[in-house]
Amino acid sequence: MVDLIKAKFKSKDVPNDIEENKYLEFTRPLSTKTGEIKKEAIAKYKGLTFSLDRYENLTIIGSIHKYSNCGRHNFNDFTFKDTIEVLKDISKKFNLDLSKGKLQNLELGVNLTTPIKATKVVEGVQVHLSKKFKDNPIRGAVYREAIHSRYYLKAYNKSHQYRGKGYTIDKEIFRWEIKYCKMFSLKQLGIYSLADLYDAKKLHLACNALIDKWRNTIFYDPTLRLNEVSNHVKTTNIYQWQNPNWWLELSKQNRKKHKDRMHKIFRESSDNIKEVILKKIKDKIKASFHNRVPMTHPIKSTNSLPFNTLYIGLNSQLTNTFAGVNACLYRKPKISERLCA
């Protein structure tokens, strides 16, 4: 679920011997004009970039999903358990207190198998709220992106991207992703640092945004059965529905009216791909958190203080203390030895 991270550690929280760490080899850029060696230093490890600025602040940026695959790819599943495993590995190898690593960017995404070509799914996404999905063919990917002020929404043909890099992938993989470029929404959930990604409740709530954003995306279904629709739909509506500019020219009220009508026709006369994808997103998130769904109703502890019981039943306890009560929120999964050396 978690993919790219960007986190900054202040110099006082960075180990003094970070440049001597056996897993990192820092280099300092050399000016070709003056011959001056820059003070910034950069090292890379398993797809993560470690950058020390002139004040010895450390920034880590990269995909922790790829990190779990030795920096190679992120087209497989990456669960909550995997997230914990990678974060623990980073903390241990680089002697970092992850609570000191303040998040500046965060990407959350799901890889989904699709009943039709993943490229067709990507081409079907048109508009999210008031933003158009624009083609952005980077690194050989079939890719569309809607840019909001605080976050980006991304739709990929992930299988096409990695087949182009020489991988053998025998299924269609569509990736739906949200990148937070500003942390406002995540801070509202209590996510400030890398350590907060250990919290299943917070992370699950953050991942649920993938469901909400997909629901609010206008999607043209390429499986529409033309023999079942009216001539007006064939001659007029189809061209309108595939034109994001047409959607954006509508008032908010008219956009909703036309979207509801379009989705009604898709439910009746197509394979209803949007709903299929929606269910897959929900199922993937649920499976990532070991098929546990957050309880929405409070229960009471022995002294009648309310608390939520999220993910009770995994391995060793992780507790949260408030108002003098030790309330079990969830149990951490066991950490495997799956990470590459």
C-alpha positions in Angstrom: 0.0 0.0 0.0 2.7 2.5 1.0 5.1 3.3 -1.9 7.2 6.4 -2.1 8.2 8.2 1.0 10.1 11.5 1.6 11.1 12.1 5.1 13.6 14.5 6.7 15.6 14.0 9.8 17.2 17.0 11.5 20.9 16.9 12.0 20.6 16.3 15.8 18.7 13.1 15.0 21.1 11.8 12.4 23.8 9.4 13.7 27.3 11.0 13.6 28.7 8.0 11.8 26.0 7.9 9.0 28.6 8.5 6.3 30.5 5.4 7.6 27.5 3.2 7.5 28.4 -0.1 5.8 25.3 0.0 3.6 25.8 3.5 2.2 28.5 5.0 0.0 28.1 8.8 0.0 29.4 10.9 -2.9 29.7 14.7 -3.1 29.1 16.4 -6.4 32.1 18.2 -8.0 31.6 21.5 -9.8 33.0 21.2 -13.3 33.5 25.0 -13.5 35.3 25.7 -10.2 36.5 22.2 -9.1 34.7 22.9 -5.8 33.4 19.9 -3.9 29.8 20.5 -2.9 28.8 20.0 0.8 25.7 18.0 -0.1 26.3 14.2 -0.1 24.2 11.5 -1.7 24.0 7.7 -1.3 21.6 5.1 -2.7 20.5 1.8 -1.3 17.8 -0.6 -2.6 16.0 2.2 -4.5 16.1 4.8 -1.6 18.2 8.0 -1.9 19.9 9.3 1.2 20.8 13.0 1.0 22.8 14.9 3.5 22.6 18.7 3.1 25.2 21.2 4.1 23.7 21.4 7.6 23.9 17.6 8.0 20.1 17.2 7.8 19.2 13.8 6.3 16.4 13.3 3.7 15.3 9.9 2.6 13.3 9.6 -0.6 12.2 6.6 -2.6 9.8 3.6 -2.8 9.8 1.4 0.3 7.8 -1.1 -1.9 10.7 -1.3 -4.3 13.1 -1.5 -1.3 11.4 -4.8 -0.3 12.3 -6.0 -3.8 15.9 -4.9 -3.7 15.0 -1.7 -5.5 13.8 -3.5 -8.6 10.0 -3.2 -8.9 6.7 -2.4 -7.2 4.2 -4.4 -9.3 3.5 -7.1 -6.6 1.4 -6.6 -3.5 2.9 -4.7 -0.5 0.9 -5.2 2.7 0.8 -3.5 6.1 3.0 -6.3 7.4 5.5 -5.6 4.6 5.5 -1.9 5.5 6.4 -2.7 9.1 9.1 -5.1 7.9 10.8 -2.6 5.7 10.6 0.3 8.2 12.1 -1.9 10.9 14.9 -2.8 8.5 15.6 0.8 7.7 15.6 1.8 11.3 18.0 -1.0 12.3 20.4 -0.7 9.4 20.8 3.1 9.6 20.3 3.5 13.3 17.4 5.9 12.9 14.6 6.8 15.2 11.7 6.8 12.7 9.6 9.1 14.9 12.2 11.8 14.1 11.7 11.3 10.4 9.1 13.9 9.4 7.1 13.0 6.3 7.1 15.5 3.5 5.6 13.3 0.8 3.8 10.0 0.8 2.4 7.7 -1.9 -0.3 5.1 -1.3 -1.4 2.7 -4.0 -2.9 -0.6 -5.0 -2.0 -3.0 -7.8 -5.1 -4.6 -9.3 -5.7 -7.3 -11.9 -8.3 -6.2 -14.4 -10.8 -8.1 -16.6 -9.9 -5.9 -19.5 -6.6 -4.4 -20.8 -5.2 -2.2 -18.1 -4.5 0.5 -20.7 -8.3 0.7 -21.4 -8.8 1.3 -17.7 -6.3 4.1 -17.7 -7.8 5.6 -20.8 -11.2 5.5 -19.1 -10.4 7.8 -16.2 -11.5 11.3 -17.2 -12.0 13.8 -14.4 -11.7 13.8 -10.6 -13.8 16.6 -9.1 -12.6 19.7 -11.0 -9.3 18.2 -12.3 -8.7 16.5 -15.6 -6.6 13.3 -15.9 -3.8 14.2 -18.3 -1.6 11.7 -20.2 2.0 11.7 -18.8 3.9 8.8 -20.5 6.9 8.5 -18.2 9.5 5.7 -18.3 7.5 3.7 -20.8 4.3 3.6 -18.7 0.8 4.2 -19.9 -0.1 6.8 -17.3 -2.6 9.5 -16.5 -2.5 12.0 -13.6 -4.9 14.5 -12.0 -3.1 17.2 -10.1 -4.7 18.8 -7.1 -3.0 21.4 -4.9 -2.4 18.9 -2.0 -2.3 15.6 -3.8 -1.9 13.9 -7.2 -4.0 11.0 -8.4 -2.2 8.5 -10.7 -3.6 5.8 -13.0 -1.0 3.4 -14.5 -0.8 0.3 -16.7 1.8 -1.2 -14.4 2.1 -4.5 -16.3 3.0 -2.5 -19.5 5.6 -0.5 -17.6 7.5 -3.5 -16.3 7.1 -5.6 -19.4 9.0 -2.8 -21.1 11.8 -3.3 -18.6 12.1 -7.0 -19.5 9.8 -8.6 -16.8 7.5 -11.4 -17.7 4.0 -10.5 -16.4 1.2 -12.8 -17.5 -1.7 -10.6 -16.2 -3.0 -7.1 -16.6 -2.1 -4.9 -13.7 -3.7 -1.5 -13.1 -2.2 0.7 -10.4 -4.3 3.3 -8.7 -2.3 5.7 -6.6 -2.5 8.9 -4.5 0.6 11.0 -3.9 0.4 13.5 -1.0 2.6 16.5 -1.9 1.3 18.4 1.1 0.7 16.6 4.4 -2.5 18.4 5.6 -4.9 15.5 5.0 -2.5 13.0 6.6 -1.8 15.2 9.6 -5.5 15.2 10.2 -5.2 11.4 10.7 -2.3 11.8 13.0 0.3 10.8 10.4 3.4 13.1 10.8 6.4 10.8 10.8 7.7 7.5 9.5 6.9 5.9 12.8 3.2 6.8 12.3 3.1 4.3 9.4 3.4 1.5 12.1 -0.1 2.5 13.2 -2.6 0.2 11.5 -5.6 2.4 12.3 -4.0 5.6 10.9 -2.6 3.9 7.8 -5.9 2.1 7.1 -7.8 5.3 7.3 -5.3 6.9 4.9 -5.6 4.1 2.5 -9.3 4.4 2.4 -8.8 7.7 0.5 -8.0 5.4 -2.5 -11.6 4.2 -2.4 -13.1 7.7 -2.0 -11.0 9.2 -4.8 -12.0 6.3 -7.2 -15.7 6.8 -6.4 -15.5 10.5 -7.3 -13.6 9.9 -10.5 -15.6 10.1 -13.7 -14.9 6.9 -15.7 -15.9 6.0 -19.2 -16.5 2.3 -19.5 -15.0 0.9 -22.7 -17.2 -2.3 -22.4 -20.4 -0.4 -23.2 -22.6 -2.6 -25.4 -23.7 -0.3 -28.2 -26.5 -2.6 -29.3 -28.2 -2.0 -26.0 -28.2 1.8 -25.9 -30.2 4.5 -27.7 -29.1 6.3 -30.9 -28.6 9.5 -28.8 -26.1 7.7 -26.6 -24.3 6.4 -29.6 -24.2 9.6 -31.6 -23.8 12.2 -28.9 -23.2 11.0 -25.3 -20.3 8.6 -26.1 -18.2 11.5 -27.5 -19.2 13.8 -24.6 -18.4 11.2 -21.9 -15.0 10.6 -23.3 -14.1 14.3 -23.4 -12.8 15.5 -20.0 -13.1 19.1 -21.2 -16.9 18.6 -21.8 -17.2 17.4 -18.2 -15.3 20.4 -16.8 -17.5 22.9 -18.7 -20.5 21.7 -16.9 -21.7 23.2 -13.6 -21.2 21.0 -10.6 -24.9 20.2 -10.5 -25.1 19.3 -14.2 -21.9 17.3 -13.9 -23.5 15.2 -11.2 -26.7 14.7 -13.2 -24.9 13.6 -16.3 -22.5 11.4 -14.3 -25.4 9.6 -12.6 -27.1 9.1 -15.9 -24.0 7.7 -17.5 -23.3 5.3 -14.6 -26.9 4.1 -14.8 -26.4 3.2 -18.4 -23.1 1.5 -17.7 -24.7 -0.6 -14.9 -27.3 -1.8 -17.3 -25.4 -2.1 -20.6 -21.7 -2.7 -19.8 -19.5 -4.9 -17.6 -19.6 -2.1 -15.1 -15.8 -1.8 -14.9 -15.8 1.1 -12.4 -17.7 -1.0 -9.8 -15.5 -4.0 -10.5 -12.4 -1.8 -9.8 -14.0 -0.3 -6.7 -14.6 -3.7 -5.2 -11.0 -4.7 -6.0 -9.6 -1.6 -4.3 -11.7 -2.4 -1.2 -10.7 -6.0 -1.2 -7.0 -5.2 -1.7 -7.0 -2.8 1.2 -8.8 -5.2 3.5 -6.4 -8.0 2.6 -3.4 -5.7 3.2 -4.6 -5.3 6.8 -5.1 -9.0 7.3 -8.9 -8.9 6.5 -9.6 -6.7 9.5 -12.0 -3.8 9.1 -11.9 -0.9 11.6 -14.8 -0.9 14.1 -16.9 2.2 13.7 -18.6 2.0 17.0 -16.9 2.5 20.4 -16.8 -0.1 23.1 -16.0 0.5 26.7 -13.1 -0.6 28.9 -13.5 -1.9 32.4 -13.6 1.7 33.8 -16.1 2.9 31.1 -13.6 4.9 29.0 -14.3 4.5 25.3 -11.7 3.2 22.9 -11.6 1.6 19.5 -10.5 -2.0 19.1 -8.8 -2.1 15.8 -7.0 -5.3 14.5 -7.1 -7.2 17.8 -5.7 -10.7 17.3 -2.3 -10.5 15.7 1.0 -11.3 17.5 2.8 -9.2 20.1 0.8 -6.4 21.7 1.1 -2.7 20.8 -0.7 -0.5 23.3 -1.9 3.0 23.5 -2.1 4.7 26.8 -4.5 7.5 27.5 -6.3 8.8 30.5 -4.6 6.2 32.6 -6.0 3.3 30.5 -3.9 0.8 28.6 -6.0 0.0 25.6 -4.9 -2.6 23.0 -5.3 -1.2 19.5 -3.8 -4.0 17.5 -1.1 -6.6 17.6 1.9 -6.3 15.4 2.5 -9.1 12.8 5.7 -11.2 13.0 8.6 -9.9 10.9 9.9 -12.3 8.4 13.4 -12.5 7.0 12.2 -11.8 3.5 14.2 -8.7 2.8 17.2 -9.0 0.5 20.6 -8.6 2.2 
